[in-house]
Amino acid sequence: MISRQVSITNSIGLHARPATFFIQKANEYKSSIWVEKEDRRVNAKSLLGVLSLGIAQGMTIQLVAEGPDEKEALDGLENLIHTAFKE
């Protein structure tokens, strides 16, 4: 299991469209992936779970992955976040 902290820099945070891109990317991997914000942890492959965290611009989240492609999963999700969700 590996984890890393990532800051959300896009203007609208992880809402609607960016969250959809995020879960689509997470579903490309076999590993189990979670998003943690404060004391909550949700499945990164669940749109409702990710949206329920209310992640806004400037917040820092923890990405956690466990499985055969865990490093690739976190690298891919971090890259998506740093490219502003293709906006």
C-alpha positions, 0 to 999 in steps of 0.5 A: 500500500502506498499513499501521497498527498496532492493539492487541488489546483484547478479552479472548481476543485473536484466537482462534477466534470473533474470528478468524472475524469478522476473516477474514469482514470481511477477505474483504469487501474486494478488496484483499490484506490481511496481518497482521504480528506480529513477523517473521511475515506471514500472509494476513488472509483465512486463518483458519489463518494468523491463528490461527497467529500466536497473537495475545493480548490486549494485543499490537500487530499491523500490518495491511497492505493493498494494492488498490483499497479498501485504506483502507476495508479497514483502517478496517473491520478496525480498527473491528472490533478496537476494538468487541471483535469484536462481543462 
